[in-house]
């Protein structure tokens, strides 16, 4: 998780090029993502990480932050429902996980330790997504 060494830096600094300000008619989501790129990594919260991961922004930098939280609380409710950060994280594209194999292995270990009853209580489709992440090829 060496990407955690840069907690005082922003995604605009770490993931060039810096993004230009969003257009005046940009959606709230677009404006939020642009704003989050200017926040130091150490100040990003679970909802911020879920947003960035769901939008596939700077994944090599934000996935380690999310996994760090998920190792402590796998079913963390970041914004919408229990397990939403986990669901966003396991749905990150496979090529990114190939770049972060140890991180993926640690997350798989946490997922396999989840009680079946906890997984069954998650929104429809989540159990299948978790199983696909755990059972898929080492990414």
Secondary structure by P-SEA (a helix, b strand, c coil): cccccccccccccccccccccccccccaaaaaaaaaaacccccccaaaaaaaaaaccccccaaaaaaaaaaaccccccccccaaaaaaaaaccaaaaaacaaaaaaaaaaaaaccaaaaaacccaaaaaaaaaaacccc
